[in-house]
Amino acid sequence: MNLQLSHFSAAVLFGVFASVVFGITQRSTSREQIRYGLYCFAMFVGGVFMAGWVMWLLRR
Amino acid sequence: MANPSTTKETVPPQPLTAMSVVAPAIGWLIPGAGHLVQKRWIRGLLLMGSIVIMFLLGLAMQGRVYRPNGGDILDILGFVGDVGAGGLYIVTRALDLGQGAIAHATADYGTKYIIVAGLLNFISAADAYHIAVGKKP
């Protein structure tokens, strides 16, 4: 099997899985876990966009 | 002026129970199982799903699985990350998968997926230990 993802989809999928684990392991209550997981995911996706714009600026 | 050493909280020693040894061990071997044996069903299944899918996606993306005798320091660090996946790593090595013939631009993501799946499983096993000793509900 040879799965070829784009850079963006690979980074977002990475963020999904890492956020689930971070949320569950770093907080105690269910509500906090969901909130922290969503926060981590938002940071991952935000970081992807930020890195994308930085690379665009460097390429100019 | 308060002496910092006197105001510091003393943490009582945690009792060493069978579960505090079994849960992280089985959690390392089978991702999420450390939570499942303690009846944290949803958490265990979510952890298992995330780590196993991440590892398998890494293999599907032609990611490289590091060997213990890589020689290079970065290879050794890669091995430490990979071995965190426990049973997944053992099965992958037994089936001789993860040769890592990088044939396209995003194949390196596969290697990173496999390493991070192992590292996340270390965190998961540590969390199972904290639940077993009562530090976490």
N, CA and C atoms of all chains as a GROMACS GRO file, in nm:
protein
  591
    1MET      N    1   0.085  -0.119   0.000
    1MET     CA    2   0.000   0.000   0.000
    1MET      C    3   0.089   0.125   0.000
    2ASN      N    4   0.052   0.219  -0.083
    2ASN     CA    5   0.131   0.342  -0.091
    2ASN      C    6   0.038   0.462  -0.081
    3LEU      N    7   0.025   0.514   0.038
    3LEU     CA    8  -0.065   0.627   0.064
    3LEU      C    9   0.011   0.757   0.040
    4GLN      N   10  -0.045   0.842  -0.044
    4GLN     CA   11   0.020   0.972  -0.069
    4GLN      C   12  -0.073   1.084  -0.028
    5LEU      N   13  -0.042   1.147   0.081
    5LEU     CA   14  -0.121   1.260   0.130
    5LEU      C   15  -0.052   1.389   0.092
    6SER      N   16  -0.130   1.495   0.081
    6SER     CA   17  -0.068   1.626   0.060
    6SER      C   18  -0.004   1.671   0.191
    7HIS      N   19   0.081   1.771   0.185
    7HIS     CA   20   0.144   1.823   0.307
    7HIS      C   21   0.037   1.870   0.407
    8PHE      N   22  -0.065   1.938   0.354
    8PHE     CA   23  -0.168   1.992   0.443
    8PHE      C   24  -0.248   1.881   0.510
    9SER      N   25  -0.296   1.784   0.433
    9SER     CA   26  -0.378   1.678   0.493
    9SER      C   27  -0.296   1.594   0.589
   10ALA      N   28  -0.169   1.570   0.557
   10ALA     CA   29  -0.083   1.494   0.649
   10ALA      C   30  -0.064   1.569   0.781
   11ALA      N   31  -0.046   1.700   0.771
   11ALA     CA   32  -0.026   1.780   0.894
   11ALA      C   33  -0.154   1.789   0.976
   12VAL      N   34  -0.269   1.801   0.909
   12VAL     CA   35  -0.396   1.809   0.983
   12VAL      C   36  -0.427   1.675   1.050
   13LEU      N   37  -0.405   1.564   0.978
   13LEU     CA   38  -0.428   1.432   1.039
   13LEU      C   39  -0.338   1.412   1.160
   14PHE      N   40  -0.213   1.453   1.145
   14PHE     CA   41  -0.117   1.447   1.256
   14PHE      C   42  -0.174   1.523   1.376
   15GLY      N   43  -0.227   1.643   1.350
   15GLY     CA   44  -0.284   1.726   1.458
   15GLY      C   45  -0.403   1.659   1.524
   16VAL      N   46  -0.487   1.592   1.446
   16VAL     CA   47  -0.604   1.525   1.502
   16VAL      C   48  -0.562   1.418   1.603
   17PHE      N   49  -0.472   1.330   1.560
   17PHE     CA   50  -0.433   1.219   1.648
   17PHE      C   51  -0.357   1.268   1.770
   18ALA      N   52  -0.266   1.361   1.750
   18ALA     CA   53  -0.188   1.412   1.864
   18ALA      C   54  -0.280   1.486   1.962
   19SER      N   55  -0.378   1.560   1.910
   19SER     CA   56  -0.469   1.635   1.997
   19SER      C   57  -0.555   1.542   2.082
   20VAL      N   58  -0.600   1.432   2.024
   20VAL     CA   59  -0.680   1.335   2.100
   20VAL      C   60  -0.599   1.283   2.219
   21VAL      N   61  -0.474   1.244   2.192
   21VAL     CA   62  -0.390   1.188   2.300
   21VAL      C   63  -0.356   1.297   2.402
   22PHE      N   64  -0.320   1.416   2.356
   22PHE     CA   65  -0.288   1.525   2.450
   22PHE      C   66  -0.409   1.556   2.538
   23GLY      N   67  -0.526   1.566   2.476
   23GLY     CA   68  -0.646   1.601   2.552
   23GLY      C   69  -0.675   1.500   2.661
   24ILE      N   70  -0.667   1.372   2.628
   24ILE     CA   71  -0.699   1.267   2.725
   24ILE      C   72  -0.596   1.259   2.836
   25THR      N   73  -0.469   1.273   2.799
   25THR     CA   74  -0.363   1.248   2.898
   25THR      C   75  -0.328   1.371   2.982
   26GLN      N   76  -0.354   1.490   2.933
   26GLN     CA   77  -0.307   1.609   3.005
   26GLN      C   78  -0.413   1.676   3.092
   27ARG      N   79  -0.537   1.630   3.086
   27ARG     CA   80  -0.644   1.687   3.168
   27ARG      C   81  -0.722   1.575   3.237
   28SER      N   82  -0.794   1.611   3.341
   28SER     CA   83  -0.859   1.510   3.424
   28SER      C   84  -1.006   1.486   3.389
   29THR      N   85  -1.085   1.592   3.385
   29THR     CA   86  -1.229   1.572   3.362
   29THR      C   87  -1.259   1.568   3.211
   30SER      N   88  -1.373   1.507   3.179
   30SER     CA   89  -1.410   1.492   3.038
   30SER      C   90  -1.421   1.627   2.968
   31ARG      N   91  -1.483   1.723   3.036
   31ARG     CA   92  -1.502   1.856   2.976
   31ARG      C   93  -1.367   1.923   2.946
   32GLU      N   94  -1.277   1.914   3.045
   32GLU     CA   95  -1.143   1.974   3.025
   32GLU      C   96  -1.067   1.903   2.914
   33GLN      N   97  -1.085   1.772   2.906
   33GLN     CA   98  -1.015   1.695   2.803
   33GLN      C   99  -1.059   1.737   2.663
   34ILE      N  100  -1.192   1.755   2.647
   34ILE     CA  101  -1.244   1.796   2.516
   34ILE      C  102  -1.194   1.937   2.482
   35ARG      N  103  -1.201   2.025   2.579
   35ARG     CA  104  -1.158   2.164   2.555
   35ARG      C  105  -1.009   2.170   2.520
   36TYR      N  106  -0.928   2.096   2.596
   36TYR     CA  107  -0.784   2.099   2.571
   36TYR      C  108  -0.750   2.033   2.437
   37GLY      N  109  -0.821   1.925   2.404
   37GLY     CA  110  -0.799   1.859   2.275
   37GLY      C  111  -0.831   1.953   2.159
   38LEU      N  112  -0.943   2.024   2.170
   38LEU     CA  113  -0.980   2.120   2.066
   38LEU      C  114  -0.879   2.235   2.058
   39TYR      N  115  -0.832   2.278   2.175
   39TYR     CA  116  -0.731   2.385   2.179
   39TYR      C  117  -0.603   2.340   2.108
   40CYS      N  118  -0.559   2.219   2.138
   40CYS     CA  119  -0.437   2.167   2.075
   40CYS      C  120  -0.456   2.157   1.924
   41PHE      N  121  -0.574   2.108   1.882
   41PHE     CA  122  -0.598   2.095   1.739
   41PHE      C  123  -0.596   2.232   1.671
   42ALA      N  124  -0.659   2.329   1.735
   42ALA     CA  125  -0.658   2.465   1.679
   42ALA      C  126  -0.515   2.518   1.668
   43MET      N  127  -0.432   2.489   1.769
   43MET     CA  128  -0.293   2.534   1.765
   43MET      C  129  -0.216   2.464   1.652
   44PHE      N  130  -0.242   2.335   1.634
   44PHE     CA  131  -0.175   2.261   1.526
   44PHE      C  132  -0.213   2.322   1.391
   45VAL      N  133  -0.344   2.339   1.368
   45VAL     CA  134  -0.388   2.390   1.238
   45VAL      C  135  -0.340   2.534   1.220
   46GLY      N  136  -0.348   2.613   1.326
   46GLY     CA  137  -0.297   2.751   1.320
   46GLY      C  138  -0.149   2.752   1.287
   47GLY      N  139  -0.075   2.661   1.348
   47GLY     CA  140   0.069   2.652   1.321
   47GLY      C  141   0.098   2.614   1.177
   48VAL      N  142   0.014   2.527   1.121
   48VAL     CA  143   0.031   2.489   0.980
   48VAL      C  144   0.014   2.610   0.889
   49PHE      N  145  -0.092   2.689   0.915
   49PHE     CA  146  -0.115   2.809   0.832
   49PHE      C  147  -0.003   2.911   0.851
   50MET      N  148   0.040   2.928   0.976
   50MET     CA  149   0.149   3.022   1.004
   50MET      C  150   0.276   2.980   0.929
   51ALA      N  151   0.309   2.852   0.941
   51ALA     CA  152   0.430   2.802   0.874
   51ALA      C  153   0.418   2.818   0.722
   52GLY      N  154   0.296   2.794   0.672
   52GLY     CA  155   0.273   2.810   0.529
   52GLY      C  156   0.298   2.953   0.482
   53TRP      N  157   0.247   3.050   0.559
   53TRP     CA  158   0.268   3.190   0.522
   53TRP      C  159   0.415   3.231   0.536
   54VAL      N  160   0.482   3.179   0.640
   54VAL     CA  161   0.626   3.210   0.657
   54VAL      C  162   0.705   3.157   0.537
   55MET      N  163   0.672   3.034   0.495
   55MET     CA  164   0.743   2.978   0.380
   55MET      C  165   0.713   3.057   0.253
   56TRP      N  166   0.588   3.104   0.241
   56TRP     CA  167   0.552   3.185   0.124
   56TRP      C  168   0.633   3.315   0.123
   57LEU      N  169   0.648   3.376   0.242
   57LEU     CA  170   0.727   3.500   0.249
   57LEU      C  171   0.874   3.474   0.218
   58LEU      N  172   0.928   3.364   0.269
   58LEU     CA  173   1.069   3.331   0.244
   58LEU      C  174   1.094   3.303   0.096
   59ARG      N  175   0.993   3.251   0.029
   59ARG     CA  176   1.010   3.212  -0.112
   59ARG      C  177   1.008   3.334  -0.203
   60ARG      N  178   0.950   3.444  -0.156
   60ARG     CA  179   0.938   3.563  -0.243
   60ARG      C  180   1.073   3.631  -0.264
   61MET      N  181   1.015   3.605   5.714
   61MET     CA  182   1.026   3.551   5.578
   61MET      C  183   1.015   3.398   5.583
   62ALA      N  184   0.927   3.348   5.501
   62ALA     CA  185   0.901   3.203   5.505
   62ALA      C  186   1.014   3.127   5.437
   63ASN      N  187   1.050   3.019   5.496
   63ASN     CA  188   1.151   2.932   5.437
   63ASN      C  189   1.083   2.846   5.331
   64PRO      N  190   1.132   2.849   5.206
   64PRO     CA  191   1.066   2.772   5.100
   64PRO      C  192   1.059   2.623   5.130
   65SER      N  193   1.160   2.572   5.202
   65SER     CA  194   1.161   2.429   5.228
   65SER      C  195   1.050   2.387   5.324
   66THR      N  196   1.007   2.481   5.412
   66THR     CA  197   0.902   2.444   5.506
   66THR      C  198   0.763   2.459   5.446
   67THR      N  199   0.748   2.548   5.346
   67THR     CA  200   0.616   2.566   5.284
   67THR      C  201   0.590   2.466   5.172
   68LYS      N  202   0.691   2.395   5.130
   68LYS     CA  203   0.675   2.299   5.020
   68LYS      C  204   0.586   2.183   5.065
   69GLU      N  205   0.487   2.151   4.979
   69GLU     CA  206   0.398   2.040   5.012
   69GLU      C  207   0.472   1.908   4.998
   70THR      N  208   0.448   1.820   5.093
   70THR     CA  209   0.508   1.687   5.082
   70THR      C  210   0.405   1.592   5.022
   71VAL      N  211   0.448   1.525   4.914
   71VAL     CA  212   0.359   1.431   4.846
   71VAL      C  213   0.375   1.295   4.912
   72PRO      N  214   0.265   1.237   4.961
   72PRO     CA  215   0.277   1.106   5.024
   72PRO      C  216   0.318   1.000   4.922
   73PRO      N  217   0.400   0.903   4.962
   73PRO     CA  218   0.443   0.801   4.868
   73PRO      C  219   0.324   0.719   4.817
   74GLN      N  220   0.326   0.692   4.686
   74GLN     CA  221   0.217   0.616   4.626
   74GLN      C  222   0.237   0.467   4.652
   75PRO      N  223   0.129   0.398   4.689
   75PRO     CA  224   0.143   0.254   4.711
   75PRO      C  225   0.168   0.180   4.579
   76LEU      N  226   0.260   0.085   4.582
   76LEU     CA  227   0.290   0.008   4.461
   76LEU      C  228   0.194  -0.110   4.454
   77THR      N  229   0.095  -0.098   4.369
   77THR     CA  230  -0.002  -0.206   4.353
   77THR      C  231   0.029  -0.284   4.226
   78ALA      N  232  -0.036  -0.398   4.213
   78ALA     CA  233  -0.017  -0.478   4.091
   78ALA      C  234  -0.062  -0.400   3.969
   79MET      N  235  -0.173  -0.326   3.983
   79MET     CA  236  -0.225  -0.250   3.870
   79MET      C  237  -0.128  -0.140   3.826
   80SER      N  238  -0.056  -0.081   3.923
   80SER     CA  239   0.037   0.027   3.887
   80SER      C  240   0.156  -0.026   3.807
   81VAL      N  241   0.178  -0.155   3.809
   81VAL     CA  242   0.284  -0.215   3.727
   81VAL      C  243   0.225  -0.270   3.596
   82VAL      N  244   0.109  -0.336   3.610
   82VAL     CA  245   0.048  -0.401   3.492
   82VAL      C  246  -0.004  -0.297   3.392
   83ALA      N  247  -0.071  -0.192   3.441
   83ALA     CA  248  -0.137  -0.097   3.350
   83ALA      C  249  -0.039  -0.029   3.254
   84PRO      N  250   0.073   0.029   3.303
   84PRO     CA  251   0.165   0.089   3.205
   84PRO      C  252   0.231  -0.014   3.115
   85ALA      N  253   0.257  -0.134   3.170
   85ALA     CA  254   0.323  -0.237   3.088
   85ALA      C  255   0.233  -0.282   2.973
   86ILE      N  256   0.108  -0.311   3.007
   86ILE     CA  257   0.015  -0.356   2.901
   86ILE      C  258  -0.023  -0.239   2.810
   87GLY      N  259  -0.022  -0.119   2.868
   87GLY     CA  260  -0.049   0.001   2.788
   87GLY      C  261   0.060   0.027   2.686
   88TRP      N  262   0.183  -0.005   2.722
   88TRP     CA  263   0.293   0.008   2.626
   88TRP      C  264   0.282  -0.099   2.517
   89LEU      N  265   0.252  -0.223   2.561
   89LEU     CA  266   0.247  -0.335   2.466
   89LEU      C  267   0.132  -0.318   2.367
   90ILE      N  268   0.014  -0.282   2.420
   90ILE     CA  269  -0.104  -0.262   2.334
   90ILE      C  270  -0.156  -0.121   2.362
   91PRO      N  271  -0.138  -0.028   2.268
   91PRO     CA  272  -0.180   0.110   2.295
   91PRO      C  273  -0.325   0.121   2.342
   92GLY      N  274  -0.345   0.192   2.452
   92GLY     CA  275  -0.480   0.212   2.507
   92GLY      C  276  -0.525   0.104   2.603
   93ALA      N  277  -0.457  -0.011   2.603
   93ALA     CA  278  -0.500  -0.122   2.688
   93ALA      C  279  -0.480  -0.092   2.837
   94GLY      N  280  -0.385  -0.006   2.868
   94GLY     CA  281  -0.364   0.032   3.008
   94GLY      C  282  -0.485   0.102   3.067
   95HIS      N  283  -0.557   0.174   2.982
   95HIS     CA  284  -0.680   0.240   3.027
   95HIS      C  285  -0.796   0.140   3.025
   96LEU      N  286  -0.798   0.052   2.927
   96LEU     CA  287  -0.908  -0.045   2.916
   96LEU      C  288  -0.911  -0.140   3.036
   97VAL      N  289  -0.793  -0.184   3.083
   97VAL     CA  290  -0.792  -0.276   3.198
   97VAL      C  291  -0.837  -0.207   3.326
   98GLN      N  292  -0.838  -0.074   3.324
   98GLN     CA  293  -0.888   0.001   3.440
   98GLN      C  294  -1.029   0.055   3.416
   99LYS      N  295  -1.094  -0.004   3.316
   99LYS     CA  296  -1.234   0.027   3.283
   99LYS      C  297  -1.254   0.172   3.240
  100ARG      N  298  -1.152   0.234   3.183
  100ARG     CA  299  -1.169   0.365   3.120
  100ARG      C  300  -1.190   0.336   2.971
  101TRP      N  301  -1.312   0.292   2.938
  101TRP     CA  302  -1.337   0.238   2.804
  101TRP      C  303  -1.321   0.342   2.694
  102ILE      N  304  -1.386   0.456   2.710
  102ILE     CA  305  -1.384   0.556   2.602
  102ILE      C  306  -1.244   0.610   2.582
  103ARG      N  307  -1.178   0.646   2.694
  103ARG     CA  308  -1.041   0.697   2.684
  103ARG      C  309  -0.948   0.594   2.618
  104GLY      N  310  -0.963   0.469   2.663
  104GLY     CA  311  -0.878   0.362   2.610
  104GLY      C  312  -0.898   0.342   2.461
  105LEU      N  313  -1.024   0.340   2.419
  105LEU     CA  314  -1.052   0.318   2.276
  105LEU      C  315  -1.005   0.436   2.191
  106LEU      N  316  -1.022   0.557   2.243
  106LEU     CA  317  -0.975   0.675   2.168
  106LEU      C  318  -0.823   0.674   2.156
  107LEU      N  319  -0.754   0.641   2.265
  107LEU     CA  320  -0.608   0.634   2.260
  107LEU      C  321  -0.562   0.524   2.166
  108MET      N  322  -0.626   0.408   2.178
  108MET     CA  323  -0.590   0.296   2.091
  108MET      C  324  -0.610   0.334   1.945
  109GLY      N  325  -0.727   0.390   1.914
  109GLY     CA  326  -0.756   0.428   1.776
  109GLY      C  327  -0.657   0.529   1.723
  110SER      N  328  -0.630   0.632   1.801
  110SER     CA  329  -0.539   0.738   1.755
  110SER      C  330  -0.399   0.684   1.728
  111ILE      N  331  -0.346   0.608   1.824
  111ILE     CA  332  -0.207   0.563   1.813
  111ILE      C  333  -0.192   0.456   1.705
  112VAL      N  334  -0.287   0.359   1.703
  112VAL     CA  335  -0.276   0.251   1.604
  112VAL      C  336  -0.295   0.306   1.463
  113ILE      N  337  -0.395   0.392   1.444
  113ILE     CA  338  -0.418   0.449   1.309
  113ILE      C  339  -0.298   0.532   1.265
  114MET      N  340  -0.243   0.609   1.358
  114MET     CA  341  -0.127   0.692   1.323
  114MET      C  342  -0.009   0.604   1.279
  115PHE      N  343   0.014   0.497   1.353
  115PHE     CA  344   0.125   0.407   1.320
  115PHE      C  345   0.101   0.342   1.183
  116LEU      N  346  -0.023   0.294   1.160
  116LEU     CA  347  -0.053   0.226   1.033
  116LEU      C  348  -0.047   0.323   0.915
  117LEU      N  349  -0.095   0.446   0.937
  117LEU     CA  350  -0.083   0.547   0.830
  117LEU      C  351   0.064   0.573   0.797
  118GLY      N  352   0.146   0.575   0.900
  118GLY     CA  353   0.290   0.594   0.879
  118GLY      C  354   0.348   0.483   0.792
  119LEU      N  355   0.307   0.360   0.820
  119LEU     CA  356   0.355   0.248   0.738
  119LEU      C  357   0.301   0.260   0.596
  120ALA      N  358   0.173   0.298   0.584
  120ALA     CA  359   0.112   0.310   0.451
  120ALA      C  360   0.178   0.420   0.369
  121MET      N  361   0.233   0.519   0.437
  121MET     CA  362   0.302   0.628   0.365
  121MET      C  363   0.448   0.594   0.337
  122GLN      N  364   0.484   0.466   0.350
  122GLN     CA  365   0.620   0.418   0.325
  122GLN      C  366   0.720   0.475   0.426
  123GLY      N  367   0.672   0.494   0.549
  123GLY     CA  368   0.761   0.543   0.654
  123GLY      C  369   0.866   0.439   0.691
  124ARG      N  370   0.975   0.488   0.746
  124ARG     CA  371   1.086   0.400   0.783
  124ARG      C  372   1.073   0.361   0.930
  125VAL      N  373   1.092   0.232   0.960
  125VAL     CA  374   1.096   0.185   1.098
  125VAL      C  375   1.243   0.163   1.135
  126TYR      N  376   1.287   0.231   1.241
  126TYR     CA  377   1.429   0.228   1.278
  126TYR      C  378   1.466   0.097   1.347
  127ARG      N  379   1.587   0.054   1.324
  127ARG     CA  380   1.643  -0.067   1.387
  127ARG      C  381   1.722  -0.025   1.511
  128PRO      N  382   1.737  -0.117   1.609
  128PRO     CA  383   1.810  -0.078   1.731
  128PRO      C  384   1.957  -0.050   1.708
  129ASN      N  385   2.017  -0.111   1.607
  129ASN     CA  386   2.161  -0.094   1.586
  129ASN      C  387   2.188  -0.002   1.466
  130GLY      N  388   2.120   0.115   1.469
  130GLY     CA  389   2.133   0.207   1.356
  130GLY      C  390   2.271   0.270   1.344
  131GLY      N  391   2.341   0.285   1.456
  131GLY     CA  392   2.475   0.344   1.452
  131GLY      C  393   2.471   0.494   1.470
  132ASP      N  394   2.401   0.564   1.382
  132ASP     CA  395   2.389   0.709   1.390
  132ASP      C  396   2.304   0.747   1.510
  133ILE      N  397   2.340   0.860   1.577
  133ILE     CA  398   2.268   0.902   1.697
  133ILE      C  399   2.121   0.934   1.665
  134LEU      N  400   2.096   0.992   1.548
  134LEU     CA  401   1.958   1.022   1.510
  134LEU      C  402   1.878   0.895   1.486
  135ASP      N  403   1.945   0.792   1.434
  135ASP     CA  404   1.878   0.663   1.416
  135ASP      C  405   1.842   0.602   1.551
  136ILE      N  406   1.931   0.619   1.650
  136ILE     CA  407   1.904   0.565   1.784
  136ILE      C  408   1.784   0.637   1.846
  137LEU      N  409   1.779   0.770   1.827
  137LEU     CA  410   1.665   0.845   1.878
  137LEU      C  411   1.536   0.804   1.807
  138GLY      N  412   1.546   0.779   1.677
  138GLY     CA  413   1.431   0.730   1.602
  138GLY      C  414   1.384   0.596   1.654
  139PHE      N  415   1.481   0.510   1.687
  139PHE     CA  416   1.446   0.379   1.743
  139PHE      C  417   1.374   0.394   1.877
  140VAL      N  418   1.422   0.485   1.962
  140VAL     CA  419   1.358   0.507   2.093
  140VAL      C  420   1.212   0.549   2.073
  141GLY      N  421   1.189   0.638   1.976
  141GLY     CA  422   1.052   0.678   1.947
  141GLY      C  423   0.968   0.561   1.895
  142ASP      N  424   1.024   0.487   1.801
  142ASP     CA  425   0.950   0.376   1.739
  142ASP      C  426   0.913   0.269   1.841
  143VAL      N  427   1.007   0.239   1.930
  143VAL     CA  428   0.986   0.127   2.022
  143VAL      C  429   0.875   0.159   2.124
  144GLY      N  430   0.840   0.287   2.134
  144GLY     CA  431   0.729   0.326   2.222
  144GLY      C  432   0.598   0.267   2.178
  145ALA      N  433   0.587   0.231   2.052
  145ALA     CA  434   0.462   0.174   2.002
  145ALA      C  435   0.442   0.030   2.048
  146GLY      N  436   0.540  -0.028   2.116
  146GLY     CA  437   0.526  -0.159   2.180
  146GLY      C  438   0.498  -0.271   2.082
  147GLY      N  439   0.382  -0.334   2.097
  147GLY     CA  440   0.348  -0.449   2.015
  147GLY      C  441   0.345  -0.416   1.866
  148LEU      N  442   0.303  -0.295   1.833
  148LEU     CA  443   0.300  -0.256   1.691
  148LEU      C  444   0.440  -0.261   1.631
  149TYR      N  445   0.538  -0.214   1.709
  149TYR     CA  446   0.677  -0.214   1.662
  149TYR      C  447   0.727  -0.358   1.648
  150ILE      N  448   0.695  -0.441   1.748
  150ILE     CA  449   0.742  -0.580   1.745
  150ILE      C  450   0.685  -0.654   1.623
  151VAL      N  451   0.554  -0.637   1.599
  151VAL     CA  452   0.490  -0.703   1.485
  151VAL      C  453   0.547  -0.651   1.354
  152THR      N  454   0.568  -0.520   1.347
  152THR     CA  455   0.622  -0.460   1.224
  152THR      C  456   0.761  -0.515   1.193
  153ARG      N  457   0.844  -0.526   1.297
  153ARG     CA  458   0.978  -0.581   1.275
  153ARG      C  459   0.972  -0.728   1.237
  154ALA      N  460   0.878  -0.801   1.302
  154ALA     CA  461   0.866  -0.945   1.272
  154ALA      C  462   0.823  -0.967   1.128
  155LEU      N  463   0.738  -0.879   1.077
  155LEU     CA  464   0.691  -0.891   0.938
  155LEU      C  465   0.785  -0.820   0.839
  156ASP      N  466   0.890  -0.761   0.892
  156ASP     CA  467   0.990  -0.692   0.811
  156ASP      C  468   0.928  -0.580   0.728
  157LEU      N  469   0.837  -0.507   0.789
  157LEU     CA  470   0.777  -0.392   0.721
  157LEU      C  471   0.857  -0.266   0.756
  158GLY      N  472   0.818  -0.156   0.692
  158GLY     CA  473   0.881  -0.027   0.724
  158GLY      C  474   1.022  -0.014   0.673
  159GLN      N  475   1.043  -0.058   0.549
  159GLN     CA  476   1.178  -0.047   0.491
  159GLN      C  477   1.212   0.097   0.453
  160GLY      N  478   1.109   0.178   0.432
  160GLY     CA  479   1.131   0.321   0.413
  160GLY      C  480   1.198   0.359   0.282
  161ALA      N  481   1.155   0.298   0.172
  161ALA     CA  482   1.205   0.339   0.041
  161ALA      C  483   1.130   0.466   0.001
  162ILE      N  484   1.193   0.581   0.026
  162ILE     CA  485   1.124   0.708   0.003
  162ILE      C  486   1.113   0.734  -0.147
  163ALA      N  487   0.988   0.729  -0.196
  163ALA     CA  488   0.966   0.743  -0.340
  163ALA      C  489   0.890   0.870  -0.375
  164HIS      N  490   0.840   0.940  -0.275
  164HIS     CA  491   0.767   1.064  -0.304
  164HIS      C  492   0.791   1.164  -0.191
  165ALA      N  493   0.750   1.291  -0.218
  165ALA     CA  494   0.791   1.402  -0.131
  165ALA      C  495   0.739   1.389   0.011
  166THR      N  496   0.620   1.335   0.030
  166THR     CA  497   0.562   1.331   0.164
  166THR      C  498   0.590   1.201   0.238
  167ALA      N  499   0.675   1.114   0.183
  167ALA     CA  500   0.704   0.987   0.249
  167ALA      C  501   0.768   1.007   0.386
  168ASP      N  502   0.840   1.116   0.402
  168ASP     CA  503   0.905   1.142   0.531
  168ASP      C  504   0.802   1.163   0.641
  169TYR      N  505   0.682   1.208   0.602
  169TYR     CA  506   0.575   1.219   0.701
  169TYR      C  507   0.549   1.082   0.765
  170GLY      N  508   0.556   0.977   0.684
  170GLY     CA  509   0.531   0.843   0.736
  170GLY      C  510   0.626   0.807   0.849
  171THR      N  511   0.755   0.837   0.829
  171THR     CA  512   0.854   0.810   0.933
  171THR      C  513   0.820   0.888   1.060
  172LYS      N  514   0.780   1.014   1.043
  172LYS     CA  515   0.746   1.096   1.160
  172LYS      C  516   0.619   1.046   1.227
  173TYR      N  517   0.522   1.001   1.149
  173TYR     CA  518   0.399   0.945   1.206
  173TYR      C  519   0.433   0.826   1.296
  174ILE      N  520   0.522   0.738   1.249
  174ILE     CA  521   0.556   0.617   1.325
  174ILE      C  522   0.628   0.655   1.455
  175ILE      N  523   0.722   0.748   1.447
  175ILE     CA  524   0.796   0.789   1.567
  175ILE      C  525   0.701   0.854   1.668
  176VAL      N  526   0.616   0.945   1.619
  176VAL     CA  527   0.528   1.018   1.711
  176VAL      C  528   0.421   0.924   1.770
  177ALA      N  529   0.376   0.825   1.692
  177ALA     CA  530   0.281   0.728   1.748
  177ALA      C  531   0.345   0.658   1.869
  178GLY      N  532   0.473   0.624   1.858
  178GLY     CA  533   0.543   0.561   1.970
  178GLY      C  534   0.556   0.655   2.088
  179LEU      N  535   0.590   0.781   2.061
  179LEU     CA  536   0.606   0.878   2.170
  179LEU      C  537   0.471   0.905   2.239
  180LEU      N  538   0.364   0.912   2.160
  180LEU     CA  539   0.232   0.932   2.221
  180LEU      C  540   0.193   0.812   2.306
  181ASN      N  541   0.238   0.693   2.264
  181ASN     CA  542   0.207   0.574   2.344
  181ASN      C  543   0.281   0.576   2.478
  182PHE      N  544   0.402   0.634   2.481
  182PHE     CA  545   0.472   0.651   2.609
  182PHE      C  546   0.388   0.739   2.703
  183ILE      N  547   0.334   0.849   2.648
  183ILE     CA  548   0.250   0.939   2.730
  183ILE      C  549   0.126   0.865   2.778
  184SER      N  550   0.069   0.786   2.689
  184SER     CA  551  -0.052   0.710   2.723
  184SER      C  552  -0.024   0.610   2.836
  185ALA      N  553   0.091   0.542   2.828
  185ALA     CA  554   0.128   0.445   2.932
  185ALA      C  555   0.152   0.516   3.065
  186ALA      N  556   0.214   0.634   3.061
  186ALA     CA  557   0.236   0.712   3.184
  186ALA      C  558   0.103   0.756   3.244
  187ASP      N  559   0.007   0.790   3.158
  187ASP     CA  560  -0.125   0.829   3.205
  187ASP      C  561  -0.196   0.710   3.272
  188ALA      N  562  -0.180   0.592   3.214
  188ALA     CA  563  -0.239   0.472   3.273
  188ALA      C  564  -0.181   0.448   3.413
  189TYR      N  565  -0.051   0.474   3.428
  189TYR     CA  566   0.012   0.460   3.560
  189TYR      C  567  -0.047   0.559   3.660
  190HIS      N  568  -0.065   0.684   3.615
  190HIS     CA  569  -0.121   0.786   3.705
  190HIS      C  570  -0.262   0.750   3.749
  191ILE      N  571  -0.338   0.690   3.660
  191ILE     CA  572  -0.474   0.646   3.699
  191ILE      C  573  -0.463   0.532   3.800
  192ALA      N  574  -0.369   0.440   3.775
  192ALA     CA  575  -0.356   0.323   3.862
  192ALA      C  576  -0.315   0.361   4.005
  193VAL      N  577  -0.232   0.464   4.020
  193VAL     CA  578  -0.187   0.504   4.155
  193VAL      C  579  -0.281   0.606   4.218
  194GLY      N  580  -0.384   0.647   4.145
  194GLY     CA  581  -0.484   0.738   4.202
  194GLY      C  582  -0.452   0.885   4.188
  195LYS      N  583  -0.351   0.920   4.108
  195LYS     CA  584  -0.319   1.061   4.087
  195LYS      C  585  -0.419   1.129   3.996
  196LYS      N  586  -0.490   1.047   3.919
  196LYS     CA  587  -0.583   1.100   3.819
  196LYS      C  588  -0.711   1.016   3.822
  197PRO      N  589  -0.828   1.080   3.810
  197PRO     CA  590  -0.952   0.999   3.813
  197PRO      C  591  -0.970   0.914   3.689
   0.00000   0.00000   0.00000
